[in-house]
Amino acid sequence: MSQQGGCQCGAVRYEVSGSPQHVALCHCEGCRKSAGAPAIAWAAFEENEFQLLQGELTDFNSSGSAMRSFCPSCGTGIAYRNAEMLPGIVDIQSATLDDPSVFPLQFLIQTAERIDWMANAHTLPAFERFPG
């Protein structure tokens, strides 16, 4: 099975093939700072299962051997690689897939760094759109 995705402005397009090794919601500080969000969903693939179809990515060394790849035009985060901790693996920000629901979350990671209020966020009132 292959799936495509891309950035917000459309300059970057990619394809992943096969099934991800795992799909996780990461709560680490690095992910939060990178995305400006409380967590990021990642789908892990073998490096050879990822193909850039269009555009170019810019890399940022966020810590040690951690490299974050993003669209240089709109800033959308696309991929994460860490040759020391995850050799041969590319993590894709799964929300950038054309159909992010195809790879549902399997677990949460780095919860030791989770923002306290995220632990119970699912219990808050929910609105399909902005509240009236």
N, CA and C atoms as an extended XYZ file, in Angstrom:
396
Properties=species:S:1:pos:R:3:atomname:S:1:resname:S:1:resid:I:1 pbc="F F F"
N         0.847       -1.170        0.000 N   MET     1
C         0.000        0.000        0.000 CA  MET     1
C         0.892        1.232        0.000 C   MET     1
N         0.601        2.185       -0.849 N   SER     2
C         1.345        3.442       -0.832 CA  SER     2
C         0.385        4.590       -0.554 C   SER     2
N         0.922        5.600        0.110 N   GLN     3
C         0.144        6.785        0.465 CA  GLN     3
C         0.976        8.014        0.126 C   GLN     3
N         0.290        9.068       -0.271 N   GLN     4
C         0.976       10.307       -0.580 CA  GLN     4
C         0.608       11.378        0.426 C   GLN     4
N         1.472       12.365        0.503 N   GLY     5
C         1.231       13.495        1.375 CA  GLY     5
C         2.037       14.679        0.913 C   GLY     5
N         1.924       15.770        1.655 N   GLY     6
C         2.665       16.960        1.278 CA  GLY     6
C         2.487       18.079        2.277 C   GLY     6
N         3.083       19.195        1.938 N   CYS     7
C         3.066       20.357        2.808 CA  CYS     7
C         1.824       21.217        2.568 C   CYS     7
N         1.678       22.247        3.381 N   GLN     8
C         0.504       23.117        3.307 CA  GLN     8
C         0.436       23.898        1.995 C   GLN     8
N         1.579       24.368        1.479 N   CYS     9
C         1.547       25.195        0.262 CA  CYS     9
C         1.560       24.376       -1.020 C   CYS     9
N         1.827       23.069       -0.924 N   GLY    10
C         1.825       22.206       -2.103 CA  GLY    10
C         3.171       22.087       -2.810 C   GLY    10
N         4.188       22.773       -2.338 N   ALA    11
C         5.504       22.719       -2.982 CA  ALA    11
C         6.177       21.355       -2.799 C   ALA    11
N         5.921       20.700       -1.670 N   VAL    12
C         6.536       19.403       -1.372 CA  VAL    12
C         5.475       18.311       -1.420 C   VAL    12
N         5.778       17.261       -2.143 N   ARG    13
C         4.936       16.064       -2.193 CA  ARG    13
C         5.831       14.864       -1.965 C   ARG    13
N         5.309       13.857       -1.269 N   TYR    14
C         6.074       12.643       -0.992 CA  TYR    14
C         5.145       11.439       -1.053 C   TYR    14
N         5.773       10.266       -1.059 N   GLU    15
C         5.029        9.006       -1.034 CA  GLU    15
C         5.717        8.060       -0.069 C   GLU    15
N         4.912        7.325        0.683 N   VAL    16
C         5.423        6.242        1.519 CA  VAL    16
C         4.765        4.954        1.045 C   VAL    16
N         5.507        3.855        1.127 N   SER    17
C         4.966        2.565        0.712 CA  SER    17
C         5.065        1.590        1.869 C   SER    17
N         4.213        0.588        1.838 N   GLY    18
C         4.208       -0.398        2.905 CA  GLY    18
C         3.424        0.088        4.101 C   GLY    18
N         3.568       -0.633        5.174 N   SER    19
C         2.899       -0.284        6.420 CA  SER    19
C         3.932        0.286        7.379 C   SER    19
N         3.551        1.286        8.161 N   PRO    20
C         4.509        1.846        9.104 CA  PRO    20
C         4.855        0.839       10.202 C   PRO    20
N         6.068        0.954       10.713 N   GLN    21
C         6.492        0.106       11.826 CA  GLN    21
C         5.703        0.438       13.082 C   GLN    21
N         5.387        1.699       13.232 N   HIS    22
C         4.529        2.150       14.321 CA  HIS    22
C         3.997        3.542       14.002 C   HIS    22
N         2.922        3.905       14.676 N   VAL    23
C         2.353        5.246       14.560 CA  VAL    23
C         2.154        5.739       15.991 C   VAL    23
N         2.824        6.828       16.323 N   ALA    24
C         2.843        7.283       17.711 CA  ALA    24
C         2.627        8.791       17.798 C   ALA    24
N         2.043        9.204       18.888 N   LEU    25
C         1.878       10.619       19.194 CA  LEU    25
C         2.985       10.995       20.170 C   LEU    25
N         3.890       11.872       19.740 N   CYS    26
C         5.050       12.233       20.550 CA  CYS    26
C         4.799       13.536       21.309 C   CYS    26
N         5.118       13.495       22.595 N   HIS    27
C         4.922       14.646       23.477 CA  HIS    27
C         6.241       15.314       23.873 C   HIS    27
N         7.358       14.983       23.226 N   CYS    28
C         8.638       15.537       23.655 CA  CYS    28
C         8.723       17.033       23.373 C   CYS    28
N         9.603       17.699       24.120 N   GLU    29
C         9.762       19.144       23.968 CA  GLU    29
C        10.235       19.512       22.566 C   GLU    29
N        11.121       18.703       21.974 N   GLY    30
C        11.605       18.978       20.625 CA  GLY    30
C        10.480       19.009       19.607 C   GLY    30
N         9.572       18.047       19.695 N   CYS    31
C         8.430       18.014       18.774 CA  CYS    31
C         7.514       19.213       19.015 C   CYS    31
N         7.275       19.530       20.287 N   ARG    32
C         6.415       20.676       20.598 CA  ARG    32
C         6.988       21.964       20.030 C   ARG    32
N         8.281       22.183       20.241 N   LYS    33
C         8.919       23.408       19.746 CA  LYS    33
C         8.925       23.438       18.219 C   LYS    33
N         9.186       22.288       17.603 N   SER    34
C         9.244       22.200       16.149 CA  SER    34
C         7.900       22.537       15.506 C   SER    34
N         6.819       22.037       16.101 N   ALA    35
C         5.492       22.193       15.503 CA  ALA    35
C         4.701       23.371       16.070 C   ALA    35
N         5.113       23.866       17.232 N   GLY    36
C         4.291       24.874       17.890 CA  GLY    36
C         2.956       24.294       18.308 C   GLY    36
N         2.972       23.014       18.655 N   ALA    37
C         1.761       22.272       19.017 CA  ALA    37
C         2.088       21.374       20.206 C   ALA    37
N         1.087       20.909       20.941 N   PRO    38
C         1.364       20.093       22.126 CA  PRO    38
C         1.908       18.699       21.832 C   PRO    38
N         1.761       18.205       20.612 N   ALA    39
C         2.252       16.871       20.254 CA  ALA    39
C         2.254       16.733       18.737 C   ALA    39
N         3.006       15.745       18.241 N   ILE    40
C         3.052       15.438       16.804 CA  ILE    40
C         2.822       13.947       16.616 C   ILE    40
N         2.009       13.597       15.628 N   ALA    41
C         1.801       12.194       15.255 CA  ALA    41
C         2.835       11.805       14.201 C   ALA    41
N         3.509       10.680       14.435 N   TRP    42
C         4.563       10.179       13.546 CA  TRP    42
C         4.237        8.769       13.068 C   TRP    42
N         4.546        8.492       11.813 N   ALA    43
C         4.463        7.145       11.243 CA  ALA    43
C         5.871        6.775       10.778 C   ALA    43
N         6.420        5.689       11.314 N   ALA    44
C         7.803        5.293       11.052 CA  ALA    44
C         7.887        4.306        9.886 C   ALA    44
N         8.725        4.646        8.912 N   PHE    45
C         8.941        3.801        7.733 CA  PHE    45
C        10.429        3.546        7.546 C   PHE    45
N        10.742        2.449        6.858 N   GLU    46
C        12.118        2.229        6.419 CA  GLU    46
C        12.459        3.361        5.443 C   GLU    46
N        13.716        3.794        5.478 N   GLU    47
C        14.144        4.904        4.609 CA  GLU    47
C        13.805        4.642        3.143 C   GLU    47
N        13.953        3.389        2.690 N   ASN    48
C        13.682        3.088        1.277 CA  ASN    48
C        12.185        3.062        0.951 C   ASN    48
N        11.324        3.213        1.948 N   GLU    49
C         9.876        3.267        1.720 CA  GLU    49
C         9.369        4.704        1.581 C   GLU    49
N        10.279        5.670        1.688 N   PHE    50
C         9.949        7.087        1.561 CA  PHE    50
C        10.543        7.630        0.273 C   PHE    50
N         9.733        8.361       -0.492 N   GLN    51
C        10.223        8.951       -1.741 CA  GLN    51
C         9.698       10.375       -1.856 C   GLN    51
N        10.598       11.302       -2.089 N   LEU    52
C        10.215       12.679       -2.344 CA  LEU    52
C         9.796       12.772       -3.805 C   LEU    52
N         8.563       13.185       -4.067 N   LEU    53
C         8.028       13.246       -5.425 CA  LEU    53
C         8.187       14.618       -6.059 C   LEU    53
N         8.148       15.656       -5.231 N   GLN    54
C         8.146       17.021       -5.756 CA  GLN    54
C         8.742       17.958       -4.714 C   GLN    54
N         9.499       18.924       -5.166 N   GLY    55
C        10.054       19.933       -4.279 CA  GLY    55
C        11.292       19.458       -3.558 C   GLY    55
N        11.726       20.278       -2.619 N   GLU    56
C        12.896       19.971       -1.818 CA  GLU    56
C        12.572       20.222       -0.359 C   GLU    56
N        13.287       19.521        0.498 N   LEU    57
C        13.136       19.707        1.930 CA  LEU    57
C        14.366       20.410        2.486 C   LEU    57
N        14.176       21.190        3.513 N   THR    58
C        15.266       21.802        4.253 CA  THR    58
C        15.412       21.026        5.557 C   THR    58
N        16.645       20.758        5.938 N   ASP    59
C        16.913       20.010        7.165 CA  ASP    59
C        17.385       20.938        8.277 C   ASP    59
N        16.976       20.613        9.490 N   PHE    60
C        17.397       21.342       10.673 CA  PHE    60
C        17.865       20.329       11.708 C   PHE    60
N        19.087       20.493       12.195 N   ASN    61
C        19.612       19.615       13.244 CA  ASN    61
C        19.057       20.128       14.563 C   ASN    61
N        18.034       19.454       15.072 N   SER    62
C        17.351       19.942       16.272 CA  SER    62
C        18.038       19.513       17.559 C   SER    62
N        18.863       18.464       17.512 N   SER    63
C        19.630       18.040       18.692 CA  SER    63
C        20.459       16.819       18.340 C   SER    63
N        21.748       16.900       18.539 N   GLY    64
C        22.621       15.756       18.282 CA  GLY    64
C        22.463       15.216       16.871 C   GLY    64
N        22.033       13.971       16.766 N   SER    65
C        21.859       13.356       15.444 CA  SER    65
C        20.430       13.473       14.925 C   SER    65
N        19.588       14.252       15.595 N   ALA    66
C        18.188       14.418       15.182 CA  ALA    66
C        18.072       15.466       14.075 C   ALA    66
N        17.543       15.049       12.937 N   MET    67
C        17.355       15.940       11.796 CA  MET    67
C        15.864       16.029       11.481 C   MET    67
N        15.348       17.253       11.431 N   ARG    68
C        13.951       17.497       11.085 CA  ARG    68
C        13.914       18.127        9.700 C   ARG    68
N        13.079       17.579        8.817 N   SER    69
C        12.975       18.060        7.441 CA  SER    69
C        11.633       18.747        7.257 C   SER    69
N        11.672       19.908        6.596 N   PHE    70
C        10.453       20.690        6.427 CA  PHE    70
C        10.470       21.413        5.091 C   PHE    70
N         9.303       21.886        4.678 N   CYS    71
C         9.171       22.656        3.447 CA  CYS    71
C         9.799       24.040        3.672 C   CYS    71
N        10.740       24.443        2.810 N   PRO    72
C        11.359       25.751        2.990 CA  PRO    72
C        10.425       26.917        2.656 C   PRO    72
N         9.333       26.648        1.957 N   SER    73
C         8.409       27.724        1.596 CA  SER    73
C         7.395       28.024        2.687 C   SER    73
N         6.715       26.978        3.208 N   CYS    74
C         5.649       27.205        4.188 CA  CYS    74
C         5.996       26.742        5.593 C   CYS    74
N         7.091       25.998        5.752 N   GLY    75
C         7.525       25.563        7.073 CA  GLY    75
C         6.890       24.289        7.591 C   GLY    75
N         6.017       23.658        6.793 N   THR    76
C         5.382       22.413        7.245 CA  THR    76
C         6.436       21.345        7.522 C   THR    76
N         6.389       20.775        8.728 N   GLY    77
C         7.283       19.676        9.069 CA  GLY    77
C         6.843       18.413        8.346 C   GLY    77
N         7.791       17.709        7.761 N   ILE    78
C         7.482       16.495        6.997 CA  ILE    78
C         8.099       15.256        7.630 C   ILE    78
N         9.388       15.310        7.978 N   ALA    79
C        10.085       14.087        8.374 CA  ALA    79
C        11.064       14.327        9.522 C   ALA    79
N        11.402       13.230       10.191 N   TYR    80
C        12.380       13.216       11.280 CA  TYR    80
C        13.270       12.000       11.086 C   TYR    80
N        14.564       12.219       11.206 N   ARG    81
C        15.527       11.124       11.132 CA  ARG    81
C        16.507       11.263       12.294 C   ARG    81
N        16.895       10.133       12.855 N   ASN    82
C        17.906       10.118       13.903 CA  ASN    82
C        18.743        8.865       13.702 C   ASN    82
N        19.876        9.030       13.031 N   ALA    83
C        20.712        7.886       12.643 CA  ALA    83
C        21.222        7.093       13.837 C   ALA    83
N        21.376        7.727       14.992 N   GLU    84
C        21.862        7.005       16.172 CA  GLU    84
C        20.744        6.220       16.854 C   GLU    84
N        19.603        6.842       17.070 N   MET    85
C        18.510        6.190       17.803 CA  MET    85
C        17.615        5.325       16.916 C   MET    85
N        17.426        5.745       15.661 N   LEU    86
C        16.516        5.048       14.745 CA  LEU    86
C        17.190        4.845       13.390 C   LEU    86
N        18.266        4.053       13.331 N   PRO    87
C        18.989        3.894       12.063 CA  PRO    87
C        18.109        3.307       10.964 C   PRO    87
N        18.165        3.926        9.787 N   GLY    88
C        17.418        3.432        8.636 CA  GLY    88
C        15.944        3.760        8.645 C   GLY    88
N        15.503        4.578        9.609 N   ILE    89
C        14.085        4.900        9.757 CA  ILE    89
C        13.854        6.368        9.427 C   ILE    89
N        12.759        6.642        8.747 N   VAL    90
C        12.287        8.013        8.564 CA  VAL    90
C        10.884        8.075        9.159 C   VAL    90
N        10.704        8.994       10.090 N   ASP    91
C         9.385        9.240       10.676 CA  ASP    91
C         8.721       10.346        9.879 C   ASP    91
N         7.509       10.085        9.438 N   ILE    92
C         6.724       11.057        8.683 CA  ILE    92
C         5.682       11.664        9.615 C   ILE    92
N         5.527       12.981        9.567 N   GLN    93
C         4.447       13.599       10.325 CA  GLN    93
C         3.147       13.155        9.650 C   GLN    93
N         2.463       12.218       10.291 N   SER    94
C         1.342       11.542        9.624 CA  SER    94
C         0.174       12.475        9.312 C   SER    94
N         0.071       13.616        9.977 N   ALA    95
C        -0.997       14.568        9.653 CA  ALA    95
C        -0.767       15.229        8.298 C   ALA    95
N         0.433       15.072        7.711 N   THR    96
C         0.699       15.629        6.382 CA  THR    96
C         0.304       14.676        5.259 C   THR    96
N        -0.128       13.474        5.607 N   LEU    97
C        -0.632       12.544        4.584 CA  LEU    97
C        -1.950       13.079        4.013 C   LEU    97
N        -2.222       12.780        2.757 N   ASP    98
C        -3.488       13.199        2.150 CA  ASP    98
C        -4.672       12.625        2.922 C   ASP    98
N        -4.511       11.413        3.440 N   ASP    99
C        -5.535       10.789        4.274 CA  ASP    99
C        -4.877       10.327        5.577 C   ASP    99
N        -4.755       11.222        6.553 N   PRO   100
C        -4.067       10.863        7.791 CA  PRO   100
C        -4.743        9.750        8.581 C   PRO   100
N        -6.008        9.499        8.318 N   SER   101
C        -6.721        8.465        9.075 CA  SER   101
C        -6.324        7.050        8.661 C   SER   101
N        -5.590        6.902        7.562 N   VAL   102
C        -5.228        5.572        7.069 CA  VAL   102
C        -4.273        4.847        8.035 C   VAL   102
N        -3.502        5.613        8.804 N   PHE   103
C        -2.588        5.028        9.790 CA  PHE   103
C        -2.974        5.538       11.173 C   PHE   103
N        -3.893        4.863       11.864 N   PRO   104
C        -4.340        5.338       13.180 CA  PRO   104
C        -3.239        5.216       14.236 C   PRO   104
N        -3.327        6.082       15.236 N   LEU   105
C        -2.372        6.048       16.339 CA  LEU   105
C        -2.400        4.694       17.032 C   LEU   105
N        -1.220        4.244       17.458 N   GLN   106
C        -1.090        2.997       18.197 CA  GLN   106
C        -0.710        3.231       19.659 C   GLN   106
N         0.036        4.302       19.932 N   PHE   107
C         0.443        4.601       21.300 CA  PHE   107
C         0.978        6.027       21.407 C   PHE   107
N         1.179        6.460       22.657 N   LEU   108
C         1.764        7.761       22.975 CA  LEU   108
C         3.201        7.538       23.424 C   LEU   108
N         4.095        8.462       23.037 N   ILE   109
C         5.488        8.358       23.469 CA  ILE   109
C         5.947        9.667       24.097 C   ILE   109
N         7.030        9.575       24.862 N   GLN   110
C         7.655       10.715       25.527 CA  GLN   110
C         6.677       11.440       26.456 C   GLN   110
N         5.810       10.687       27.092 N   THR   111
C         4.815       11.296       27.985 CA  THR   111
C         5.459       11.892       29.236 C   THR   111
N         6.704       11.545       29.529 N   ALA   112
C         7.412       12.172       30.651 CA  ALA   112
C         7.588       13.671       30.412 C   ALA   112
N         7.558       14.088       29.134 N   GLU   113
C         7.707       15.501       28.779 CA  GLU   113
C         6.378       16.145       28.384 C   GLU   113
N         5.295       15.417       28.516 N   ARG   114
C         3.972       15.913       28.104 CA  ARG   114
C         3.585       17.148       28.919 C   ARG   114
N         2.948       18.114       28.268 N   ILE   115
C         2.380       19.259       28.967 CA  ILE   115
C         1.290       18.717       29.893 C   ILE   115
N         1.301       19.148       31.134 N   ASP   116
C         0.378       18.589       32.138 CA  ASP   116
C        -1.072       18.549       31.669 C   ASP   116
N        -1.558       19.624       31.066 N   TRP   117
C        -2.972       19.662       30.690 CA  TRP   117
C        -3.333       18.732       29.538 C   TRP   117
N        -2.336       18.202       28.840 N   MET   118
C        -2.619       17.258       27.753 CA  MET   118
C        -3.092       15.901       28.267 C   MET   118
N        -2.761       15.561       29.497 N   ALA   119
C        -3.134       14.259       30.048 CA  ALA   119
C        -4.651       14.069       30.084 C   ALA   119
N        -5.392       15.159       30.230 N   ASN   120
C        -6.854       15.072       30.313 CA  ASN   120
C        -7.556       15.853       29.211 C   ASN   120
N        -6.852       16.232       28.176 N   ALA   121
C        -7.448       17.044       27.112 CA  ALA   121
C        -8.662       16.364       26.478 C   ALA   121
N        -8.644       15.037       26.408 N   HIS   122
C        -9.748       14.304       25.783 CA  HIS   122
C       -11.051       14.395       26.587 C   HIS   122
N       -10.990       14.870       27.820 N   THR   123
C       -12.192       14.972       28.656 CA  THR   123
C       -12.868       16.343       28.546 C   THR   123
N       -12.241       17.272       27.837 N   LEU   124
C       -12.798       18.618       27.698 CA  LEU   124
C       -13.999       18.621       26.756 C   LEU   124
N       -14.882       19.629       26.861 N   PRO   125
C       -15.983       19.742       25.902 CA  PRO   125
C       -15.428       19.855       24.496 C   PRO   125
N       -16.099       19.227       23.550 N   ALA   126
C       -15.653       19.214       22.160 CA  ALA   126
C       -16.727       19.824       21.259 C   ALA   126
N       -16.292       20.600       20.273 N   PHE   127
C       -17.185       21.249       19.330 CA  PHE   127
C       -16.722       20.906       17.921 C   PHE   127
N       -17.633       20.577       17.025 N   GLU   128
C       -17.268       20.257       15.644 CA  GLU   128
C       -16.653       21.453       14.942 C   GLU   128
N       -17.039       22.634       15.286 N   ARG   129
C       -16.485       23.896       14.781 CA  ARG   129
C       -16.310       24.820       15.981 C   ARG   129
N       -16.101       26.100       15.751 N   PHE   130
C       -15.966       27.030       16.879 CA  PHE   130
C       -17.244       27.045       17.695 C   PHE   130
N       -17.107       27.141       19.031 N   PRO   131
C       -18.314       27.173       19.862 CA  PRO   131
C       -19.132       28.429       19.598 C   PRO   131
N       -20.449       28.298       19.735 N   GLY   132
C       -21.367       29.413       19.462 CA  GLY   132
C       -21.422       30.352       20.537 C   GLY   132
